[in-house]
Amino acid sequence: MMSTEAFREAFRTWLREARDAPAEDASYDALVTWQAELHHGNWLGLDWPEEYGGQSLSPMHQLIVYQELIAAEVALPVNTVGIDVAGPTLMRFGTAEQKKEHIGAILSAREIWCQGFSEPDAGSDLASLRTSGVVDGDELVINGQKIWTSHANRAHWCLLLVRTGASQPKQRGITMVMVSLTTPGITIRPIRQINGESEFSEVFYDEARVPMSNVLGPVGEGWRVAATTLSAERGRHAIMRHARLDRHFEELLLALRQQPGGAGALTPAQLARLGRLRAMLIALGSTVSLAAVRLARDEEPIGWESSDKILLTETEQELYAIALDLLGPLRLAGLGSTRQLAASLWSGRYLTSRAYSIAGGTHQIQHNLVGEKLLGLPRK
């Protein structure tokens, strides 16, 4: 296997020679084309088995690609839910037919994926979801509502959790199903967010009929499938987001040096706060490396992914809060409207970071999981 140092240099060389590599704010079509180019160059799904279009390398190799893309201010793959969540779940639980149909299309961005888990009354307590899936012959008839579905307005497919066993205990009656978002009976409504974007949507299912062949894993065992999905999401997203945070920390230091008086104008308390933030980033780097090892070993989730998510979220929010305090973009952007506020780069990052203590499982739930799974504490 190529060493990580040689791999990094090989990707840097390829990236320098790549034509029209887009920035993160490029058009959506340009981002889709860019992911297809990354896939064609064999730079995606690096830790996936070769039989699924991967390279049988390690998650650290994929981290290197993300680090170099961010360092070069080039866009990351647009189909993150597909690569980090749908793909790994399909590889573990999908049938041969399901894998053949979808996995290659995920890496090339021919299929964009989202996941339909949270509901208006089932966010942190996901097991209380009520969207129903009733078996009717060889079809599953779906009714209900999902919310906070990232990229649903762009996606072609959704990993959807539905309740197929209404009389069973909450976690026993849940099924995972792959749903084409062109299915009749599905309505997608984007949600305007505080940062001015519409990444999330609410999705309504009204007598939407899905083939039973689209069920992923055994009927009624969707909770076990979802545990793998959430573990993959937290581990792989942490790898990508850590690379971005390291880059943004360097941007913050550069911006502080360019302020009147430079870094010398900072108070001892401000310097100490920056030092603590740097320590958090170093600790996060260690946890990300360990997460990559667990992913490479295909370990079952046992709680570390929840601990990692807590540190990731707290580091992210602290970084952007410090940036606001030291650079003052709130004053620069003005307080007249949300749109003005989000116009500032650091303000937009700060506003986005506030959602991360809810997205993918709230802070409170993650602390409970750490207590139960890692510390062996009783549930009550």
Residue pairs with C-beta under 8 A, 6 or more apart in sequence:
1 57
2 10
4 60
4 61
4 64
7 57
7 61
7 64
8 64
8 68
11 43
11 64
11 65
11 68
12 68
14 41
14 43
15 21
15 68
15 69
15 72
15 74
18 37
18 41
20 30
21 34
21 72
21 74
21 75
22 30
22 31
22 34
22 74
22 75
23 73
23 74
23 75
24 73
24 75
24 76
26 34
26 75
28 78
28 154
30 75
31 75
31 78
32 78
32 109
32 112
34 74
34 75
34 77
34 78
35 44
35 77
35 78
35 79
35 108
35 109
36 108
36 109
36 110
38 44
38 65
38 77
39 45
39 53
39 107
39 108
39 109
40 108
42 55
43 65
44 62
44 65
44 77
44 83
44 107
45 52
45 53
45 54
45 55
45 62
45 83
45 87
45 107
46 54
46 55
46 57
46 58
46 59
46 61
46 62
46 65
47 54
47 55
47 56
47 57
47 58
47 59
47 61
47 62
47 295
47 296
48 54
48 55
48 56
48 87
48 91
48 107
49 56
49 91
50 56
52 87
52 91
52 99
52 103
52 104
53 103
53 104
53 107
55 61
58 292
58 296
59 235
59 236
59 239
59 291
59 292
59 295
59 296
60 289
60 292
60 296
62 236
62 239
63 239
63 240
63 243
63 288
63 292
66 76
66 239
66 240
66 243
66 244
67 243
67 246
69 75
69 76
70 76
70 243
70 244
70 246
70 247
71 247
76 240
77 83
77 109
78 109
78 112
79 106
79 109
79 111
79 112
79 113
80 237
80 240
81 112
81 113
81 114
81 115
81 150
81 151
81 155
81 233
82 106
82 107
82 109
82 111
82 112
82 113
83 106
83 107
83 236
84 232
84 233
84 236
84 237
84 240
85 113
85 115
85 159
85 229
85 232
85 233
85 236
86 102
86 106
86 113
86 115
86 157
86 159
87 103
87 106
87 107
88 228
88 229
88 232
88 236
89 159
89 176
89 216
89 225
89 228
89 229
89 232
90 98
90 99
90 102
90 103
90 106
90 216
91 99
91 103
92 228
93 176
93 216
93 217
93 225
93 228
94 102
94 103
94 216
95 213
97 213
98 178
98 213
98 214
98 216
102 111
102 157
102 178
104 110
105 111
106 113
111 156
111 157
112 151
112 154
112 155
112 156
112 157
113 151
113 155
113 156
113 157
113 158
113 159
114 149
114 150
114 151
114 152
114 155
114 157
114 158
114 159
114 181
115 149
115 150
115 158
115 159
115 160
115 229
115 233
116 131
116 146
116 149
116 152
116 158
116 159
116 160
116 161
116 179
116 203
117 126
117 129
117 146
117 161
117 226
118 126
118 146
118 147
118 148
118 149
119 129
119 130
119 131
119 144
119 145
119 146
119 147
120 145
120 147
121 128
121 130
122 128
122 129
122 130
123 147
123 148
123 358
123 362
124 361
124 362
124 364
124 365
126 161
126 226
127 170
127 171
127 174
127 223
128 170
129 144
129 161
129 162
129 163
129 174
130 144
130 163
131 142
131 143
131 144
131 145
131 146
131 160
131 161
131 162
131 163
131 205
132 142
132 143
132 144
132 162
132 163
132 164
132 166
133 140
133 141
133 142
133 162
133 163
133 164
133 175
133 177
133 210
134 140
134 141
134 143
134 164
135 141
135 164
135 212
135 219
136 209
138 211
138 212
138 213
139 209
139 210
139 211
139 212
140 162
140 164
140 175
140 177
140 209
140 210
140 211
140 212
140 214
140 215
141 207
141 208
141 209
142 160
142 162
142 177
142 179
142 185
142 205
142 207
142 208
142 209
142 210
143 205
143 206
143 207
143 208
144 162
144 204
144 205
145 202
145 203
145 204
145 205
146 160
146 202
146 203
146 205
147 191
147 200
147 202
147 203
148 191
148 200
148 202
148 359
149 158
149 200
149 201
149 202
149 203
150 199
150 200
150 359
151 199
152 158
152 181
152 188
152 190
152 200
152 201
152 203
153 188
153 190
153 198
153 201
155 181
156 180
156 181
156 182
157 178
157 179
157 180
157 181
158 178
158 179
158 181
158 203
159 176
159 178
159 216
159 229
160 176
160 177
160 178
160 179
161 174
161 175
161 176
161 222
161 226
162 174
162 175
162 177
162 222
163 173
163 174
163 175
164 173
164 174
164 175
164 219
164 220
164 222
165 172
165 173
165 174
165 220
166 173
167 173
168 220
171 223
172 220
172 223
173 220
174 220
174 221
174 222
174 223
174 226
175 215
175 217
175 219
175 220
175 221
175 222
176 215
176 216
176 217
176 222
176 225
176 226
176 229
177 210
177 214
177 215
177 216
177 222
178 210
178 214
178 215
178 216
179 186
179 208
179 210
179 214
180 210
181 188
181 203
183 208
183 209
183 210
184 208
184 209
185 205
185 206
185 207
185 208
185 209
186 203
186 204
186 205
186 206
186 208
187 203
187 204
187 206
188 201
188 202
188 203
188 204
189 201
189 202
189 203
189 204
190 198
190 200
190 201
191 198
191 200
191 201
191 202
192 198
193 199
193 200
193 351
193 355
194 338
194 342
194 351
194 354
195 342
195 348
195 351
195 352
196 338
196 339
196 342
196 343
196 348
197 342
197 352
216 222
216 225
217 224
217 225
227 301
228 301
230 301
230 305
230 360
230 361
231 300
231 301
231 305
232 295
233 360
234 305
234 306
234 308
234 309
234 360
234 361
235 291
235 292
235 294
235 295
235 305
235 308
236 295
237 360
238 284
238 287
238 288
238 291
238 308
238 309
238 312
239 288
239 291
239 292
241 312
241 316
242 281
242 284
242 285
242 288
242 312
245 281
245 284
245 315
245 316
245 319
246 281
246 285
248 319
248 320
248 323
248 349
249 277
249 278
249 281
249 319
252 319
252 322
252 323
252 326
252 327
253 263
253 274
255 323
255 327
256 262
256 263
256 266
256 326
256 327
257 263
259 265
259 326
259 327
266 274
266 326
270 325
270 326
273 322
274 322
277 315
277 318
277 319
277 322
280 311
280 314
280 315
280 318
281 315
281 319
283 311
284 311
284 312
284 315
287 307
287 308
287 311
287 312
288 308
290 304
291 304
291 305
291 308
294 304
302 373
302 374
303 369
303 370
303 372
303 373
303 374
304 374
306 361
306 365
306 366
306 367
306 369
306 370
306 373
307 366
307 370
307 374
309 360
309 361
309 366
310 363
310 366
310 367
310 370
312 356
313 353
313 356
313 357
313 363
316 353
316 356
317 353
317 354
317 356
317 357
319 353
320 346
320 349
320 350
320 353
321 350
323 329
323 346
323 349
323 350
324 330
324 346
324 347
324 350
327 346
329 344
329 345
329 346
329 347
330 341
330 344
330 347
332 344
333 340
333 341
333 342
333 343
333 344
333 347
334 340
334 341
335 341
341 347
341 351
342 348
342 351
357 363
361 369
368 379
371 377
372 378
372 379
